[in-house]
Amino acid sequence: MQPLLYKTAPSTLNAGVNERPSSSRILYIDNLRWVMIMLVLSMHAAVTYSHLGSWYFMEDTPVGKPETFIFATYQAWLQSFFMGFLFFIAGYFVPKAYDTKGALKFLKDRAFRLGLPLLFFVFVLQPISIYCIYLFNGPGVPGFVDIFTHYITEGHWLGGTGPLWFCEALLIFCLAYAAARSIKQKLTGSKSSAGKVSKIPTKTAIWIFTGLIAASSFLVRIPWPNGTNFYNLQFCYFSQYVFFFWAGTQAFRKDWLRRFPSRMGRYWGWAALTGGMILWIANIVWGGALDGDLKPYTGGMHWQSLVECCREQLVGVGLSIFFLIWFREKYNKQGEMAKFFSVNAFAVYVFHTPVLIALSKIMIVLHWPLLLKFVLLTILSIIITYVLSAVVFRKIPLLKNIL
């Protein structure tokens, strides 16, 4: 196993995705981060063809039941952990950043590294992404100026965060963290929140943690079921994001990641796969999904929603622990390719939306099976966005400092 690099953990986070690799990096977390971002692109490519979820452009080719089941399984399981994982990684580095910089500098740094990319997306990339929807539609489509004018004057920019909702949410979480630390400092007189190195969480504690997220998700989805949003913030998933961000801060303070034993990863990996699949299949078979009744799964006072929340959080917590330990033991190193993926990861996250939309519009002419088109769109989007990020986007003087 490669030596773990914990001496000087990075102090900047940029949504947990754009800190440059260095000799002091925790390399397996770097690797996890860019893998999760590739999965983000994969999710958006899947929605393009599955019509399950929300995305800018979805091809209108009919989706058969076998394809729908495969897409639904893939997307539901991916949604269970990949964004929560990014919030966990972000939370892990927040305490060190706050301790090093202090409250004011910490917040200024977050505003720069999260706020500027967010504003760039809202006022530049979001209008471009909307324009890409009209590509190749022939004459009579609105021009970019018309689209941009309508976007601004109608107030659509208020919810125009696209995938950069993550930066917005992380900004809010960091503000809340800074406020909590300031209040604690006033009450205790201590500037540091250094925690004692304590025992790692027990199985019982993690099961309780999982149950709390599931219960919170179920309650939140009564007023805000899946498919609803508030200015592009989908509160139906935020219970996990909040808990995972908090868990990340605790993992740093109490030095959990270095001390998690291998057997913990195996246990939670199997719990996620077996328990998650049993709940998934049972909920589909007896919940009405086979008859096309999907509404009870999305939220409200329905047992299907409760079961789905339990499955989602079991998979989310279990796979997150599994991947943390697996990558720690197997992938705590970087070759040239991994370094390339890591250093360009945040730029890819920021810029992938218009690239993926444009590619999906071009691929309309391919009358291939939807699953095959999904795989191709995922691969092409990753390759092209990474190349553009490395040779174009991160070379632009006004952008390179925030990407």
ZILINSUL-V734906 format. One record per residue. N is the residue number from 1. RES is the residue in one small letter. OMEGA is omega in radians with two decimals (999 if undefined). NEAR is the number of other C-alpha atoms within 10 Angstrom. Layout:
N,RES,OMEGA,NEAR ; N,RES,OMEGA,NEAR
This chain:
1,m,3.13,9 ; 2,q,3.10,12 ; 3,p,-3.14,10 ; 4,l,-3.08,16 ; 5,l,-3.05,16 ; 6,y,-2.99,13 ; 7,k,-3.11,9 ; 8,t,3.14,11 ; 9,a,-3.09,15 ; 10,p,-3.07,19 ; 11,s,3.13,19 ; 12,t,-2.96,21 ; 13,l,-3.09,22 ; 14,n,3.12,23 ; 15,a,3.12,25 ; 16,g,-3.03,25 ; 17,v,-2.99,27 ; 18,n,3.04,24 ; 19,e,-3.12,22 ; 20,r,3.10,17 ; 21,p,3.06,16 ; 22,s,-3.11,11 ; 23,s,-3.12,8 ; 24,s,-3.11,13 ; 25,r,2.95,20 ; 26,i,-2.86,21 ; 27,l,-3.13,25 ; 28,y,3.05,23 ; 29,i,3.00,20 ; 30,d,-3.10,28 ; 31,n,3.07,21 ; 32,l,-3.08,22 ; 33,r,-3.12,24 ; 34,w,3.03,25 ; 35,v,3.11,16 ; 36,m,-3.14,19 ; 37,i,3.03,22 ; 38,m,3.10,19 ; 39,l,3.04,18 ; 40,v,3.11,20 ; 41,l,3.14,21 ; 42,s,3.11,22 ; 43,m,-3.11,22 ; 44,h,3.04,26 ; 45,a,3.12,26 ; 46,a,3.14,26 ; 47,v,3.13,21 ; 48,t,-3.08,25 ; 49,y,-3.08,23 ; 50,s,-3.02,26 ; 51,h,3.09,19 ; 52,l,-3.07,16 ; 53,g,-3.07,16 ; 54,s,3.11,12 ; 55,w,-3.04,17 ; 56,y,-3.08,16 ; 57,f,3.07,22 ; 58,m,-3.14,21 ; 59,e,-3.01,16 ; 60,d,3.05,11 ; 61,t,3.14,13 ; 62,p,-3.12,12 ; 63,v,3.14,17 ; 64,g,-3.11,10 ; 65,k,3.11,11 ; 66,p,3.11,9 ; 67,e,3.13,16 ; 68,t,3.13,17 ; 69,f,-3.13,16 ; 70,i,3.12,13 ; 71,f,-3.10,23 ; 72,a,3.13,18 ; 73,t,-3.13,15 ; 74,y,-3.07,13 ; 75,q,-3.12,19 ; 76,a,-3.14,19 ; 77,w,3.10,22 ; 78,l,3.13,20 ; 79,q,-3.09,18 ; 80,s,-3.01,23 ; 81,f,-2.86,24 ; 82,f,3.11,23 ; 83,m,3.06,22 ; 84,g,3.11,23 ; 85,f,3.13,27 ; 86,l,3.07,25 ; 87,f,3.09,27 ; 88,f,3.13,25 ; 89,i,3.11,26 ; 90,a,-3.13,25 ; 91,g,-3.10,29 ; 92,y,-3.06,27 ; 93,f,-3.09,21 ; 94,v,-3.11,26 ; 95,p,3.13,23 ; 96,k,3.13,22 ; 97,a,-3.14,21 ; 98,y,3.14,23 ; 99,d,-3.08,16 ; 100,t,-3.00,13 ; 101,k,-2.96,14 ; 102,g,-2.98,15 ; 103,a,-3.03,18 ; 104,l,-3.13,11 ; 105,k,3.08,13 ; 106,f,-3.11,22 ; 107,l,3.07,18 ; 108,k,3.12,13 ; 109,d,3.10,19 ; 110,r,3.14,24 ; 111,a,3.14,19 ; 112,f,-2.98,15 ; 113,r,3.09,22 ; 114,l,-3.05,25 ; 115,g,-3.12,21 ; 116,l,3.04,16 ; 117,p,3.11,22 ; 118,l,3.13,25 ; 119,l,3.11,18 ; 120,f,3.13,16 ; 121,f,-3.06,24 ; 122,v,-2.99,21 ; 123,f,3.11,17 ; 124,v,-3.01,12 ; 125,l,3.10,21 ; 126,q,3.06,25 ; 127,p,3.10,23 ; 128,i,3.12,18 ; 129,s,3.10,22 ; 130,i,3.12,20 ; 131,y,-3.13,21 ; 132,c,3.12,22 ; 133,i,-3.08,17 ; 134,y,3.14,18 ; 135,l,3.04,13 ; 136,f,3.12,11 ; 137,n,3.10,9 ; 138,g,-3.10,7 ; 139,p,3.07,6 ; 140,g,3.13,7 ; 141,v,-3.14,13 ; 142,p,3.09,11 ; 143,g,-3.09,10 ; 144,f,-3.13,15 ; 145,v,3.11,11 ; 146,d,3.13,11 ; 147,i,-3.11,15 ; 148,f,-3.14,21 ; 149,t,3.12,12 ; 150,h,-3.13,14 ; 151,y,-3.11,18 ; 152,i,-3.02,13 ; 153,t,3.14,9 ; 154,e,3.10,10 ; 155,g,-3.12,11 ; 156,h,-3.14,15 ; 157,w,-3.14,19 ; 158,l,3.08,13 ; 159,g,-3.05,15 ; 160,g,-3.08,22 ; 161,t,-3.12,23 ; 162,g,3.10,20 ; 163,p,-3.14,21 ; 164,l,2.94,24 ; 165,w,3.13,19 ; 166,f,3.09,20 ; 167,c,3.12,24 ; 168,e,-3.13,19 ; 169,a,-3.13,18 ; 170,l,3.03,26 ; 171,l,3.13,21 ; 172,i,3.14,13 ; 173,f,3.14,19 ; 174,c,3.06,21 ; 175,l,3.12,17 ; 176,a,3.12,12 ; 177,y,-3.14,20 ; 178,a,3.12,20 ; 179,a,3.14,13 ; 180,a,3.12,11 ; 181,r,3.13,20 ; 182,s,3.11,17 ; 183,i,3.13,12 ; 184,k,3.14,15 ; 185,q,3.13,14 ; 186,k,-3.10,10 ; 187,l,-3.04,9 ; 188,t,-3.09,9 ; 189,g,-3.14,10 ; 190,s,3.13,12 ; 191,k,-3.09,13 ; 192,s,3.05,15 ; 193,s,-3.10,14 ; 194,a,-3.14,14 ; 195,g,3.09,12 ; 196,k,3.04,9 ; 197,v,-3.04,12 ; 198,s,3.08,10 ; 199,k,3.08,11 ; 200,i,-3.12,15 ; 201,p,3.10,13 ; 202,t,3.07,10 ; 203,k,-3.14,12 ; 204,t,-3.14,9 ; 205,a,-3.13,11 ; 206,i,3.06,15 ; 207,w,3.11,15 ; 208,i,3.08,12 ; 209,f,3.13,18 ; 210,t,3.14,24 ; 211,g,3.12,16 ; 212,l,3.11,17 ; 213,i,3.14,25 ; 214,a,3.14,23 ; 215,a,3.12,16 ; 216,s,3.13,18 ; 217,s,3.13,27 ; 218,f,-3.13,28 ; 219,l,3.13,20 ; 220,v,-3.08,19 ; 221,r,3.00,25 ; 222,i,3.06,16 ; 223,p,-3.08,14 ; 224,w,-3.13,20 ; 225,p,3.05,23 ; 226,n,-3.13,20 ; 227,g,3.09,14 ; 228,t,3.09,16 ; 229,n,3.06,13 ; 230,f,-3.07,9 ; 231,y,3.06,14 ; 232,n,3.01,15 ; 233,l,-3.11,18 ; 234,q,-3.05,15 ; 235,f,-3.12,20 ; 236,c,-3.14,23 ; 237,y,-2.95,24 ; 238,f,3.08,18 ; 239,s,3.12,21 ; 240,q,-3.09,28 ; 241,y,-3.14,23 ; 242,v,-3.12,19 ; 243,f,-3.12,19 ; 244,f,3.09,28 ; 245,f,3.11,25 ; 246,w,-3.14,19 ; 247,a,3.09,18 ; 248,g,3.11,24 ; 249,t,3.14,21 ; 250,q,3.13,18 ; 251,a,3.09,22 ; 252,f,-3.08,22 ; 253,r,-3.02,19 ; 254,k,3.01,17 ; 255,d,-3.09,18 ; 256,w,-2.95,17 ; 257,l,-3.14,16 ; 258,r,-2.97,15 ; 259,r,3.07,11 ; 260,f,3.13,17 ; 261,p,-3.13,12 ; 262,s,-3.09,13 ; 263,r,3.10,11 ; 264,m,3.11,15 ; 265,g,3.13,20 ; 266,r,-3.12,18 ; 267,y,-3.05,14 ; 268,w,3.03,23 ; 269,g,3.12,22 ; 270,w,3.10,15 ; 271,a,3.13,18 ; 272,a,-3.07,25 ; 273,l,-3.08,16 ; 274,t,3.14,13 ; 275,g,3.14,17 ; 276,g,-3.12,22 ; 277,m,3.10,16 ; 278,i,3.13,12 ; 279,l,-3.13,17 ; 280,w,-3.11,19 ; 281,i,-3.12,12 ; 282,a,-3.12,13 ; 283,n,3.10,20 ; 284,i,-3.05,18 ; 285,v,-3.04,12 ; 286,w,-3.06,11 ; 287,g,3.11,20 ; 288,g,-3.11,15 ; 289,a,-3.12,16 ; 290,l,3.07,12 ; 291,d,3.11,10 ; 292,g,-3.12,9 ; 293,d,-3.05,11 ; 294,l,-3.04,14 ; 295,k,-3.12,15 ; 296,p,-3.13,18 ; 297,y,-2.98,24 ; 298,t,-3.13,21 ; 299,g,-3.09,25 ; 300,g,-3.11,20 ; 301,m,-3.12,14 ; 302,h,-3.13,15 ; 303,w,3.10,15 ; 304,q,3.11,23 ; 305,s,3.12,26 ; 306,l,3.13,23 ; 307,v,3.13,18 ; 308,e,3.08,24 ; 309,c,3.10,27 ; 310,c,3.10,24 ; 311,r,-3.09,25 ; 312,e,-3.08,28 ; 313,q,3.04,27 ; 314,l,3.10,29 ; 315,v,-3.10,29 ; 316,g,-3.13,25 ; 317,v,-3.07,25 ; 318,g,-3.12,28 ; 319,l,3.11,26 ; 320,s,3.11,23 ; 321,i,3.13,21 ; 322,f,-3.10,22 ; 323,f,3.10,19 ; 324,l,-3.09,18 ; 325,i,3.14,23 ; 326,w,3.13,17 ; 327,f,3.11,17 ; 328,r,-3.04,25 ; 329,e,-3.04,16 ; 330,k,-2.97,11 ; 331,y,3.06,18 ; 332,n,3.14,21 ; 333,k,3.14,22 ; 334,q,2.91,16 ; 335,g,-3.10,7 ; 336,e,-3.13,8 ; 337,m,3.13,8 ; 338,a,3.08,16 ; 339,k,3.12,19 ; 340,f,3.12,16 ; 341,f,-3.06,22 ; 342,s,-3.04,25 ; 343,v,-3.12,22 ; 344,n,-2.98,24 ; 345,a,-3.08,28 ; 346,f,3.08,26 ; 347,a,3.09,23 ; 348,v,3.12,31 ; 349,y,-3.08,23 ; 350,v,-2.94,21 ; 351,f,-2.97,21 ; 352,h,-3.03,24 ; 353,t,-3.14,25 ; 354,p,3.12,22 ; 355,v,-3.11,19 ; 356,l,3.12,27 ; 357,i,-3.13,27 ; 358,a,3.12,19 ; 359,l,-3.13,18 ; 360,s,3.07,27 ; 361,k,3.10,18 ; 362,i,-3.05,12 ; 363,m,3.09,15 ; 364,i,-3.08,13 ; 365,v,3.14,8 ; 366,l,-3.14,10 ; 367,h,-3.11,9 ; 368,w,3.00,11 ; 369,p,-3.04,11 ; 370,l,3.13,21 ; 371,l,3.10,17 ; 372,l,3.10,10 ; 373,k,3.09,20 ; 374,f,3.13,23 ; 375,v,-3.13,14 ; 376,l,3.13,16 ; 377,l,3.10,23 ; 378,t,-3.09,23 ; 379,i,-3.12,15 ; 380,l,-3.14,16 ; 381,s,3.12,26 ; 382,i,-3.09,22 ; 383,i,-3.04,13 ; 384,i,-3.14,16 ; 385,t,3.09,25 ; 386,y,3.14,23 ; 387,v,3.12,15 ; 388,l,3.13,18 ; 389,s,-3.08,25 ; 390,a,-3.00,18 ; 391,v,-3.10,10 ; 392,v,-2.93,12 ; 393,f,-3.09,20 ; 394,r,3.04,19 ; 395,k,-3.13,14 ; 396,i,-3.03,12 ; 397,p,-3.09,9 ; 398,l,-3.07,10 ; 399,l,-2.98,14 ; 400,k,-3.11,13 ; 401,n,3.14,11 ; 402,i,3.13,19 ; 403,l,999,27
